[in-house]
Amino acid sequence: MKPDNMKTNVLFIQGAGNGAYEEDKKLAESLRNSLNAGFEVHYPAMKDEADADYHTWAAQIREESALLDGPLIFVGHSVGASVLIKFFSETETPKTIRGIFLMAAPFWGGEGGWTYEGYETLALPDESACKLSKDVPVFFYHSRDDETVPFAHLALYAKRLPNATIHAREGGGHQLNNDLSGVADDIKRLFSAP
């Protein structure tokens, strides 16, 4: 149990590409505005957003999360979401992590996933090597009309991570209409559950 005055930290990891930090800032603001005063959203600018090297981003996620005390929620969008799930699939999950919320996440490798040059660094390990704790709730959100990451990638994650909660949205595109009120509702429900 956390003290009444301790906020739950939410670490939001942006997508990749030129201008992604500015574009995803609208998502981070929507989440911040939709959560109550018991949460504090942190939105760091990820290094080399146009390149999004997995090892660079994983190191930054480790550094950013080490600066935060108490319960911690991770939220990721697009490539940031796939970096987060890869990071937690190969890292022991600390007990302070209460949930992982992933939006419009590209799936790397396998049948139907993306296989661009160097994709292997983002591909999830096979199930026997996966360190993702089954005690940490994982939520995926994807719009059917996503113009950037194929909607079919959501089903690939659902198959690979059967314990995850899957939310298929009818509309909203890749940026989910810059409205994360539904994600905020899920985060608040997670904290109100017994």
Secondary structure, 3 states (H helix, E strand, C coil): CCCCCCCEEEEEECCCCCCHHHHHHHHHHHHHHHCCCCEEEECCCCCCCCCCCHHHHHHHHHHHHHCCCCCEEEEEECHHHHHHHHHHHCCCCCCCEEEEEEECCCCECCCCCECCCCHHHCCCCCHHHCCCCCCCCEEEEEECCCCCCCCHHHHHHHHHCCCCEEEEECCCCCCHHHCCHHHHHHHHHHHHCC
